[in-house]
Amino acid sequence: LAAVQAGAQRLVPALEIDQAITQYAGLRSVGSEGDYIIRPAVGCPRLLHVAGIRSTGLSASPAIGDYVTELLRKQGLDVRPRQAPLPGRARLPQPP
């Protein structure tokens, strides 16, 4: 952390490090074809690419899940909700 603080202060001398309350780091995928690559693979249509999802993917994840489920159905996969929760997990409430 001290090395990060020193580097940050070299870049922004007026930065007040004592005001920082925490720090975060993360990785985001970057698609060579752009963001939100969600499609069957060209050479293997039963394989789906779900890549290039950036930070907006958190709020988009329910819609992404619905879209991926529909793509899987179109590929002939029998996609149904679980009838029982996985062992050790509570059942999630189902939407009306």
Jmol script that loads the backbone (N, CA, C; Angstrom):
load data "model"
ATOM      1  N   LEU A   1       0.826  -1.195   0.000  1.00  0.00           N
ATOM      2  CA  LEU A   1       0.000   0.000   0.000  1.00  0.00           C
ATOM      3  C   LEU A   1       0.865   1.253   0.000  1.00  0.00           C
ATOM      4  N   ALA A   2       1.984   1.207   0.728  1.00  0.00           N
ATOM      5  CA  ALA A   2       2.880   2.368   0.776  1.00  0.00           C
ATOM      6  C   ALA A   2       3.437   2.681  -0.609  1.00  0.00           C
ATOM      7  N   ALA A   3       3.778   1.638  -1.389  1.00  0.00           N
ATOM      8  CA  ALA A   3       4.301   1.852  -2.743  1.00  0.00           C
ATOM      9  C   ALA A   3       3.232   2.461  -3.650  1.00  0.00           C
ATOM     10  N   VAL A   4       1.986   2.026  -3.492  1.00  0.00           N
ATOM     11  CA  VAL A   4       0.887   2.588  -4.281  1.00  0.00           C
ATOM     12  C   VAL A   4       0.673   4.050  -3.910  1.00  0.00           C
ATOM     13  N   GLN A   5       0.691   4.343  -2.618  1.00  0.00           N
ATOM     14  CA  GLN A   5       0.518   5.724  -2.169  1.00  0.00           C
ATOM     15  C   GLN A   5       1.625   6.620  -2.705  1.00  0.00           C
ATOM     16  N   ALA A   6       2.872   6.148  -2.643  1.00  0.00           N
ATOM     17  CA  ALA A   6       4.001   6.949  -3.135  1.00  0.00           C
ATOM     18  C   ALA A   6       3.863   7.194  -4.634  1.00  0.00           C
ATOM     19  N   GLY A   7       3.485   6.155  -5.379  1.00  0.00           N
ATOM     20  CA  GLY A   7       3.299   6.314  -6.826  1.00  0.00           C
ATOM     21  C   GLY A   7       2.174   7.273  -7.149  1.00  0.00           C
ATOM     22  N   ALA A   8       1.075   7.186  -6.402  1.00  0.00           N
ATOM     23  CA  ALA A   8      -0.056   8.088  -6.627  1.00  0.00           C
ATOM     24  C   ALA A   8       0.336   9.531  -6.329  1.00  0.00           C
ATOM     25  N   GLN A   9       1.098   9.734  -5.280  1.00  0.00           N
ATOM     26  CA  GLN A   9       1.501  11.099  -4.942  1.00  0.00           C
ATOM     27  C   GLN A   9       2.513  11.653  -5.942  1.00  0.00           C
ATOM     28  N   ARG A  10       3.311  10.788  -6.574  1.00  0.00           N
ATOM     29  CA  ARG A  10       4.201  11.266  -7.641  1.00  0.00           C
ATOM     30  C   ARG A  10       3.386  11.748  -8.834  1.00  0.00           C
ATOM     31  N   LEU A  11       2.284  11.029  -9.132  1.00  0.00           N
ATOM     32  CA  LEU A  11       1.436  11.411 -10.257  1.00  0.00           C
ATOM     33  C   LEU A  11       0.571  12.625  -9.939  1.00  0.00           C
ATOM     34  N   VAL A  12       0.071  12.697  -8.705  1.00  0.00           N
ATOM     35  CA  VAL A  12      -0.815  13.780  -8.278  1.00  0.00           C
ATOM     36  C   VAL A  12      -0.308  14.284  -6.934  1.00  0.00           C
ATOM     37  N   PRO A  13       0.663  15.225  -6.972  1.00  0.00           N
ATOM     38  CA  PRO A  13       1.274  15.683  -5.724  1.00  0.00           C
ATOM     39  C   PRO A  13       0.283  16.244  -4.704  1.00  0.00           C
ATOM     40  N   ALA A  14      -0.821  16.812  -5.163  1.00  0.00           N
ATOM     41  CA  ALA A  14      -1.791  17.404  -4.230  1.00  0.00           C
ATOM     42  C   ALA A  14      -2.728  16.361  -3.621  1.00  0.00           C
ATOM     43  N   LEU A  15      -2.599  15.104  -4.010  1.00  0.00           N
ATOM     44  CA  LEU A  15      -3.470  14.048  -3.497  1.00  0.00           C
ATOM     45  C   LEU A  15      -3.295  13.889  -1.997  1.00  0.00           C
ATOM     46  N   GLU A  16      -4.409  13.893  -1.282  1.00  0.00           N
ATOM     47  CA  GLU A  16      -4.379  13.736   0.170  1.00  0.00           C
ATOM     48  C   GLU A  16      -4.632  12.274   0.509  1.00  0.00           C
ATOM     49  N   ILE A  17      -3.578  11.513   0.679  1.00  0.00           N
ATOM     50  CA  ILE A  17      -3.680  10.076   0.936  1.00  0.00           C
ATOM     51  C   ILE A  17      -4.401   9.784   2.249  1.00  0.00           C
ATOM     52  N   ASP A  18      -4.273  10.656   3.227  1.00  0.00           N
ATOM     53  CA  ASP A  18      -4.905  10.390   4.519  1.00  0.00           C
ATOM     54  C   ASP A  18      -6.429  10.399   4.439  1.00  0.00           C
ATOM     55  N   GLN A  19      -6.990  10.873   3.316  1.00  0.00           N
ATOM     56  CA  GLN A  19      -8.433  10.884   3.136  1.00  0.00           C
ATOM     57  C   GLN A  19      -8.958   9.557   2.581  1.00  0.00           C
ATOM     58  N   ALA A  20      -8.058   8.697   2.085  1.00  0.00           N
ATOM     59  CA  ALA A  20      -8.486   7.406   1.529  1.00  0.00           C
ATOM     60  C   ALA A  20      -8.952   6.497   2.651  1.00  0.00           C
ATOM     61  N   ILE A  21     -10.144   5.925   2.498  1.00  0.00           N
ATOM     62  CA  ILE A  21     -10.661   5.046   3.548  1.00  0.00           C
ATOM     63  C   ILE A  21     -10.497   3.569   3.187  1.00  0.00           C
ATOM     64  N   THR A  22     -10.323   3.265   1.897  1.00  0.00           N
ATOM     65  CA  THR A  22     -10.110   1.885   1.462  1.00  0.00           C
ATOM     66  C   THR A  22      -9.623   1.899   0.023  1.00  0.00           C
ATOM     67  N   GLN A  23      -9.340   0.764  -0.522  1.00  0.00           N
ATOM     68  CA  GLN A  23      -8.895   0.663  -1.905  1.00  0.00           C
ATOM     69  C   GLN A  23      -9.534  -0.560  -2.545  1.00  0.00           C
ATOM     70  N   TYR A  24      -9.681  -0.509  -3.852  1.00  0.00           N
ATOM     71  CA  TYR A  24     -10.306  -1.588  -4.589  1.00  0.00           C
ATOM     72  C   TYR A  24      -9.470  -1.892  -5.830  1.00  0.00           C
ATOM     73  N   ALA A  25      -9.575  -3.121  -6.298  1.00  0.00           N
ATOM     74  CA  ALA A  25      -8.946  -3.517  -7.551  1.00  0.00           C
ATOM     75  C   ALA A  25      -9.850  -4.524  -8.222  1.00  0.00           C
ATOM     76  N   GLY A  26      -9.779  -4.594  -9.513  1.00  0.00           N
ATOM     77  CA  GLY A  26     -10.594  -5.566 -10.226  1.00  0.00           C
ATOM     78  C   GLY A  26     -10.134  -5.709 -11.658  1.00  0.00           C
ATOM     79  N   LEU A  27     -10.576  -6.762 -12.275  1.00  0.00           N
ATOM     80  CA  LEU A  27     -10.272  -7.010 -13.675  1.00  0.00           C
ATOM     81  C   LEU A  27     -11.568  -6.996 -14.459  1.00  0.00           C
ATOM     82  N   ARG A  28     -11.520  -6.444 -15.628  1.00  0.00           N
ATOM     83  CA  ARG A  28     -12.686  -6.447 -16.506  1.00  0.00           C
ATOM     84  C   ARG A  28     -12.263  -7.023 -17.838  1.00  0.00           C
ATOM     85  N   SER A  29     -13.082  -7.889 -18.358  1.00  0.00           N
ATOM     86  CA  SER A  29     -12.777  -8.465 -19.656  1.00  0.00           C
ATOM     87  C   SER A  29     -12.984  -7.417 -20.737  1.00  0.00           C
ATOM     88  N   VAL A  30     -12.191  -7.513 -21.777  1.00  0.00           N
ATOM     89  CA  VAL A  30     -12.327  -6.620 -22.918  1.00  0.00           C
ATOM     90  C   VAL A  30     -12.470  -7.495 -24.147  1.00  0.00           C
ATOM     91  N   GLY A  31     -13.560  -7.336 -24.855  1.00  0.00           N
ATOM     92  CA  GLY A  31     -13.789  -8.133 -26.053  1.00  0.00           C
ATOM     93  C   GLY A  31     -13.133  -7.517 -27.263  1.00  0.00           C
ATOM     94  N   SER A  32     -12.507  -8.344 -28.085  1.00  0.00           N
ATOM     95  CA  SER A  32     -11.877  -7.844 -29.309  1.00  0.00           C
ATOM     96  C   SER A  32     -12.919  -7.382 -30.320  1.00  0.00           C
ATOM     97  N   GLU A  33     -14.150  -7.840 -30.142  1.00  0.00           N
ATOM     98  CA  GLU A  33     -15.237  -7.466 -31.046  1.00  0.00           C
ATOM     99  C   GLU A  33     -16.149  -6.416 -30.418  1.00  0.00           C
ATOM    100  N   GLY A  34     -15.793  -5.925 -29.270  1.00  0.00           N
ATOM    101  CA  GLY A  34     -16.616  -4.949 -28.579  1.00  0.00           C
ATOM    102  C   GLY A  34     -17.160  -5.520 -27.288  1.00  0.00           C
ATOM    103  N   ASP A  35     -18.048  -4.768 -26.673  1.00  0.00           N
ATOM    104  CA  ASP A  35     -18.652  -5.197 -25.417  1.00  0.00           C
ATOM    105  C   ASP A  35     -19.819  -6.142 -25.682  1.00  0.00           C
ATOM    106  N   TYR A  36     -20.150  -6.925 -24.682  1.00  0.00           N
ATOM    107  CA  TYR A  36     -21.305  -7.813 -24.709  1.00  0.00           C
ATOM    108  C   TYR A  36     -21.298  -8.753 -25.918  1.00  0.00           C
ATOM    109  N   ILE A  37     -20.336  -9.642 -25.937  1.00  0.00           N
ATOM    110  CA  ILE A  37     -20.283 -10.688 -26.957  1.00  0.00           C
ATOM    111  C   ILE A  37     -21.068 -11.864 -26.390  1.00  0.00           C
ATOM    112  N   ILE A  38     -22.281 -12.035 -26.860  1.00  0.00           N
ATOM    113  CA  ILE A  38     -23.158 -13.099 -26.374  1.00  0.00           C
ATOM    114  C   ILE A  38     -23.742 -13.772 -27.608  1.00  0.00           C
ATOM    115  N   ARG A  39     -23.162 -14.925 -27.965  1.00  0.00           N
ATOM    116  CA  ARG A  39     -23.591 -15.607 -29.185  1.00  0.00           C
ATOM    117  C   ARG A  39     -23.028 -17.020 -29.221  1.00  0.00           C
ATOM    118  N   PRO A  40     -23.632 -17.878 -30.063  1.00  0.00           N
ATOM    119  CA  PRO A  40     -23.049 -19.206 -30.243  1.00  0.00           C
ATOM    120  C   PRO A  40     -21.684 -19.092 -30.932  1.00  0.00           C
ATOM    121  N   ALA A  41     -20.789 -20.011 -30.622  1.00  0.00           N
ATOM    122  CA  ALA A  41     -19.484 -20.046 -31.278  1.00  0.00           C
ATOM    123  C   ALA A  41     -19.670 -20.427 -32.741  1.00  0.00           C
ATOM    124  N   VAL A  42     -18.849 -19.870 -33.610  1.00  0.00           N
ATOM    125  CA  VAL A  42     -18.962 -20.117 -35.044  1.00  0.00           C
ATOM    126  C   VAL A  42     -18.743 -21.593 -35.370  1.00  0.00           C
ATOM    127  N   GLY A  43     -17.695 -22.188 -34.844  1.00  0.00           N
ATOM    128  CA  GLY A  43     -17.371 -23.571 -35.171  1.00  0.00           C
ATOM    129  C   GLY A  43     -18.083 -24.609 -34.340  1.00  0.00           C
ATOM    130  N   CYS A  44     -18.761 -24.168 -33.283  1.00  0.00           N
ATOM    131  CA  CYS A  44     -19.422 -25.114 -32.374  1.00  0.00           C
ATOM    132  C   CYS A  44     -20.668 -24.429 -31.816  1.00  0.00           C
ATOM    133  N   PRO A  45     -21.785 -24.507 -32.522  1.00  0.00           N
ATOM    134  CA  PRO A  45     -22.966 -23.746 -32.122  1.00  0.00           C
ATOM    135  C   PRO A  45     -23.539 -24.104 -30.759  1.00  0.00           C
ATOM    136  N   ARG A  46     -23.139 -25.263 -30.187  1.00  0.00           N
ATOM    137  CA  ARG A  46     -23.638 -25.605 -28.851  1.00  0.00           C
ATOM    138  C   ARG A  46     -22.797 -24.952 -27.757  1.00  0.00           C
ATOM    139  N   LEU A  47     -21.734 -24.270 -28.150  1.00  0.00           N
ATOM    140  CA  LEU A  47     -20.898 -23.512 -27.208  1.00  0.00           C
ATOM    141  C   LEU A  47     -21.284 -22.045 -27.318  1.00  0.00           C
ATOM    142  N   LEU A  48     -21.608 -21.427 -26.198  1.00  0.00           N
ATOM    143  CA  LEU A  48     -21.963 -20.009 -26.208  1.00  0.00           C
ATOM    144  C   LEU A  48     -20.813 -19.171 -25.694  1.00  0.00           C
ATOM    145  N   HIS A  49     -20.572 -18.070 -26.379  1.00  0.00           N
ATOM    146  CA  HIS A  49     -19.620 -17.077 -25.886  1.00  0.00           C
ATOM    147  C   HIS A  49     -20.416 -16.054 -25.085  1.00  0.00           C
ATOM    148  N   VAL A  50     -20.008 -15.828 -23.854  1.00  0.00           N
ATOM    149  CA  VAL A  50     -20.582 -14.770 -23.023  1.00  0.00           C
ATOM    150  C   VAL A  50     -19.368 -14.040 -22.480  1.00  0.00           C
ATOM    151  N   ALA A  51     -18.946 -13.026 -23.212  1.00  0.00           N
ATOM    152  CA  ALA A  51     -17.678 -12.344 -22.911  1.00  0.00           C
ATOM    153  C   ALA A  51     -17.832 -10.846 -23.145  1.00  0.00           C
ATOM    154  N   GLY A  52     -16.789 -10.126 -22.788  1.00  0.00           N
ATOM    155  CA  GLY A  52     -16.788  -8.685 -22.988  1.00  0.00           C
ATOM    156  C   GLY A  52     -17.787  -7.958 -22.101  1.00  0.00           C
ATOM    157  N   ILE A  53     -18.161  -8.592 -20.989  1.00  0.00           N
ATOM    158  CA  ILE A  53     -19.131  -7.985 -20.082  1.00  0.00           C
ATOM    159  C   ILE A  53     -18.380  -7.036 -19.153  1.00  0.00           C
ATOM    160  N   ARG A  54     -18.702  -5.788 -19.214  1.00  0.00           N
ATOM    161  CA  ARG A  54     -18.015  -4.789 -18.399  1.00  0.00           C
ATOM    162  C   ARG A  54     -18.806  -4.506 -17.123  1.00  0.00           C
ATOM    163  N   SER A  55     -18.500  -3.409 -16.465  1.00  0.00           N
ATOM    164  CA  SER A  55     -19.108  -3.126 -15.164  1.00  0.00           C
ATOM    165  C   SER A  55     -20.628  -3.016 -15.232  1.00  0.00           C
ATOM    166  N   THR A  56     -21.177  -2.635 -16.367  1.00  0.00           N
ATOM    167  CA  THR A  56     -22.638  -2.571 -16.489  1.00  0.00           C
ATOM    168  C   THR A  56     -23.257  -3.960 -16.475  1.00  0.00           C
ATOM    169  N   GLY A  57     -22.443  -4.993 -16.587  1.00  0.00           N
ATOM    170  CA  GLY A  57     -22.938  -6.364 -16.559  1.00  0.00           C
ATOM    171  C   GLY A  57     -23.595  -6.725 -15.241  1.00  0.00           C
ATOM    172  N   LEU A  58     -23.236  -6.048 -14.184  1.00  0.00           N
ATOM    173  CA  LEU A  58     -23.868  -6.340 -12.891  1.00  0.00           C
ATOM    174  C   LEU A  58     -25.359  -6.042 -12.957  1.00  0.00           C
ATOM    175  N   SER A  59     -25.702  -4.862 -13.424  1.00  0.00           N
ATOM    176  CA  SER A  59     -27.125  -4.520 -13.509  1.00  0.00           C
ATOM    177  C   SER A  59     -27.800  -5.221 -14.687  1.00  0.00           C
ATOM    178  N   ALA A  60     -27.032  -5.600 -15.698  1.00  0.00           N
ATOM    179  CA  ALA A  60     -27.599  -6.280 -16.865  1.00  0.00           C
ATOM    180  C   ALA A  60     -27.677  -7.793 -16.692  1.00  0.00           C
ATOM    181  N   SER A  61     -27.098  -8.335 -15.609  1.00  0.00           N
ATOM    182  CA  SER A  61     -26.999  -9.789 -15.467  1.00  0.00           C
ATOM    183  C   SER A  61     -28.342 -10.527 -15.523  1.00  0.00           C
ATOM    184  N   PRO A  62     -29.439 -10.012 -14.965  1.00  0.00           N
ATOM    185  CA  PRO A  62     -30.704 -10.750 -15.130  1.00  0.00           C
ATOM    186  C   PRO A  62     -31.115 -10.871 -16.604  1.00  0.00           C
ATOM    187  N   ALA A  63     -30.989  -9.797 -17.351  1.00  0.00           N
ATOM    188  CA  ALA A  63     -31.337  -9.842 -18.774  1.00  0.00           C
ATOM    189  C   ALA A  63     -30.358 -10.718 -19.553  1.00  0.00           C
ATOM    190  N   ILE A  64     -29.082 -10.675 -19.197  1.00  0.00           N
ATOM    191  CA  ILE A  64     -28.094 -11.538 -19.849  1.00  0.00           C
ATOM    192  C   ILE A  64     -28.450 -12.999 -19.601  1.00  0.00           C
ATOM    193  N   GLY A  65     -28.812 -13.328 -18.356  1.00  0.00           N
ATOM    194  CA  GLY A  65     -29.212 -14.699 -18.032  1.00  0.00           C
ATOM    195  C   GLY A  65     -30.419 -15.144 -18.831  1.00  0.00           C
ATOM    196  N   ASP A  66     -31.419 -14.278 -18.963  1.00  0.00           N
ATOM    197  CA  ASP A  66     -32.604 -14.608 -19.762  1.00  0.00           C
ATOM    198  C   ASP A  66     -32.229 -14.835 -21.221  1.00  0.00           C
ATOM    199  N   TYR A  67     -31.376 -13.980 -21.752  1.00  0.00           N
ATOM    200  CA  TYR A  67     -30.964 -14.085 -23.162  1.00  0.00           C
ATOM    201  C   TYR A  67     -30.168 -15.372 -23.396  1.00  0.00           C
ATOM    202  N   VAL A  68     -29.233 -15.684 -22.503  1.00  0.00           N
ATOM    203  CA  VAL A  68     -28.439 -16.907 -22.624  1.00  0.00           C
ATOM    204  C   VAL A  68     -29.351 -18.130 -22.522  1.00  0.00           C
ATOM    205  N   THR A  69     -30.316 -18.103 -21.611  1.00  0.00           N
ATOM    206  CA  THR A  69     -31.266 -19.212 -21.486  1.00  0.00           C
ATOM    207  C   THR A  69     -32.022 -19.409 -22.792  1.00  0.00           C
ATOM    208  N   GLU A  70     -32.456 -18.319 -23.411  1.00  0.00           N
ATOM    209  CA  GLU A  70     -33.172 -18.422 -24.681  1.00  0.00           C
ATOM    210  C   GLU A  70     -32.262 -18.974 -25.783  1.00  0.00           C
ATOM    211  N   LEU A  71     -31.004 -18.543 -25.822  1.00  0.00           N
ATOM    212  CA  LEU A  71     -30.066 -19.095 -26.812  1.00  0.00           C
ATOM    213  C   LEU A  71     -29.879 -20.593 -26.603  1.00  0.00           C
ATOM    214  N   LEU A  72     -29.787 -21.028 -25.347  1.00  0.00           N
ATOM    215  CA  LEU A  72     -29.632 -22.455 -25.054  1.00  0.00           C
ATOM    216  C   LEU A  72     -30.876 -23.236 -25.481  1.00  0.00           C
ATOM    217  N   ARG A  73     -32.047 -22.670 -25.249  1.00  0.00           N
ATOM    218  CA  ARG A  73     -33.287 -23.324 -25.697  1.00  0.00           C
ATOM    219  C   ARG A  73     -33.284 -23.475 -27.221  1.00  0.00           C
ATOM    220  N   LYS A  74     -32.859 -22.433 -27.927  1.00  0.00           N
ATOM    221  CA  LYS A  74     -32.809 -22.495 -29.392  1.00  0.00           C
ATOM    222  C   LYS A  74     -31.825 -23.560 -29.883  1.00  0.00           C
ATOM    223  N   GLN A  75     -30.833 -23.879 -29.061  1.00  0.00           N
ATOM    224  CA  GLN A  75     -29.877 -24.921 -29.413  1.00  0.00           C
ATOM    225  C   GLN A  75     -30.405 -26.312 -29.066  1.00  0.00           C
ATOM    226  N   GLY A  76     -31.601 -26.373 -28.484  1.00  0.00           N
ATOM    227  CA  GLY A  76     -32.215 -27.654 -28.181  1.00  0.00           C
ATOM    228  C   GLY A  76     -32.008 -28.149 -26.760  1.00  0.00           C
ATOM    229  N   LEU A  77     -31.401 -27.343 -25.908  1.00  0.00           N
ATOM    230  CA  LEU A  77     -31.187 -27.752 -24.526  1.00  0.00           C
ATOM    231  C   LEU A  77     -32.470 -27.572 -23.727  1.00  0.00           C
ATOM    232  N   ASP A  78     -32.817 -28.572 -22.940  1.00  0.00           N
ATOM    233  CA  ASP A  78     -33.996 -28.505 -22.083  1.00  0.00           C
ATOM    234  C   ASP A  78     -33.630 -27.694 -20.845  1.00  0.00           C
ATOM    235  N   VAL A  79     -34.034 -26.445 -20.822  1.00  0.00           N
ATOM    236  CA  VAL A  79     -33.677 -25.534 -19.735  1.00  0.00           C
ATOM    237  C   VAL A  79     -34.916 -25.299 -18.884  1.00  0.00           C
ATOM    238  N   ARG A  80     -34.880 -25.805 -17.646  1.00  0.00           N
ATOM    239  CA  ARG A  80     -36.000 -25.639 -16.716  1.00  0.00           C
ATOM    240  C   ARG A  80     -35.454 -25.206 -15.360  1.00  0.00           C
ATOM    241  N   PRO A  81     -36.244 -24.479 -14.594  1.00  0.00           N
ATOM    242  CA  PRO A  81     -35.803 -24.138 -13.231  1.00  0.00           C
ATOM    243  C   PRO A  81     -35.640 -25.410 -12.398  1.00  0.00           C
ATOM    244  N   ARG A  82     -34.729 -25.387 -11.457  1.00  0.00           N
ATOM    245  CA  ARG A  82     -34.567 -26.524 -10.537  1.00  0.00           C
ATOM    246  C   ARG A  82     -35.844 -26.699  -9.731  1.00  0.00           C
ATOM    247  N   GLN A  83     -36.184 -27.948  -9.479  1.00  0.00           N
ATOM    248  CA  GLN A  83     -37.358 -28.235  -8.670  1.00  0.00           C
ATOM    249  C   GLN A  83     -37.025 -28.202  -7.182  1.00  0.00           C
ATOM    250  N   ALA A  84     -35.747 -28.367  -6.866  1.00  0.00           N
ATOM    251  CA  ALA A  84     -35.306 -28.344  -5.470  1.00  0.00           C
ATOM    252  C   ALA A  84     -33.987 -27.577  -5.410  1.00  0.00           C
ATOM    253  N   PRO A  85     -33.747 -26.855  -4.332  1.00  0.00           N
ATOM    254  CA  PRO A  85     -32.475 -26.122  -4.225  1.00  0.00           C
ATOM    255  C   PRO A  85     -31.299 -27.085  -4.103  1.00  0.00           C
ATOM    256  N   LEU A  86     -30.124 -26.587  -4.434  1.00  0.00           N
ATOM    257  CA  LEU A  86     -28.908 -27.373  -4.239  1.00  0.00           C
ATOM    258  C   LEU A  86     -28.741 -27.663  -2.752  1.00  0.00           C
ATOM    259  N   PRO A  87     -28.132 -28.786  -2.388  1.00  0.00           N
ATOM    260  CA  PRO A  87     -27.937 -29.103  -0.970  1.00  0.00           C
ATOM    261  C   PRO A  87     -27.219 -27.965  -0.233  1.00  0.00           C
ATOM    262  N   GLY A  88     -27.760 -27.594   0.901  1.00  0.00           N
ATOM    263  CA  GLY A  88     -27.147 -26.540   1.715  1.00  0.00           C
ATOM    264  C   GLY A  88     -27.522 -25.134   1.313  1.00  0.00           C
ATOM    265  N   ARG A  89     -28.398 -24.983   0.321  1.00  0.00           N
ATOM    266  CA  ARG A  89     -28.793 -23.649  -0.126  1.00  0.00           C
ATOM    267  C   ARG A  89     -30.302 -23.488  -0.035  1.00  0.00           C
ATOM    268  N   ALA A  90     -30.726 -22.314   0.307  1.00  0.00           N
ATOM    269  CA  ALA A  90     -32.156 -22.033   0.381  1.00  0.00           C
ATOM    270  C   ALA A  90     -32.683 -21.719  -1.011  1.00  0.00           C
ATOM    271  N   ARG A  91     -33.922 -22.015  -1.234  1.00  0.00           N
ATOM    272  CA  ARG A  91     -34.550 -21.697  -2.520  1.00  0.00           C
ATOM    273  C   ARG A  91     -34.737 -20.181  -2.633  1.00  0.00           C
ATOM    274  N   LEU A  92     -34.425 -19.633  -3.804  1.00  0.00           N
ATOM    275  CA  LEU A  92     -34.641 -18.222  -4.037  1.00  0.00           C
ATOM    276  C   LEU A  92     -36.114 -17.974  -4.335  1.00  0.00           C
ATOM    277  N   PRO A  93     -36.637 -16.849  -3.922  1.00  0.00           N
ATOM    278  CA  PRO A  93     -38.041 -16.562  -4.243  1.00  0.00           C
ATOM    279  C   PRO A  93     -38.221 -16.425  -5.748  1.00  0.00           C
ATOM    280  N   GLN A  94     -39.295 -16.973  -6.279  1.00  0.00           N
ATOM    281  CA  GLN A  94     -39.585 -16.908  -7.709  1.00  0.00           C
ATOM    282  C   GLN A  94     -40.409 -15.672  -7.992  1.00  0.00           C
ATOM    283  N   PRO A  95     -40.132 -15.020  -9.126  1.00  0.00           N
ATOM    284  CA  PRO A  95     -40.935 -13.827  -9.468  1.00  0.00           C
ATOM    285  C   PRO A  95     -42.381 -14.219  -9.748  1.00  0.00           C
ATOM    286  N   PRO A  96     -43.296 -13.279  -9.524  1.00  0.00           N
ATOM    287  CA  PRO A  96     -44.734 -13.575  -9.740  1.00  0.00           C
ATOM    288  C   PRO A  96     -45.045 -13.818 -11.206  1.00  0.00           C
TER     289      PRO A  96
END
end "model"
wireframe off; spacefill off
backbone 0.3
color backbone group
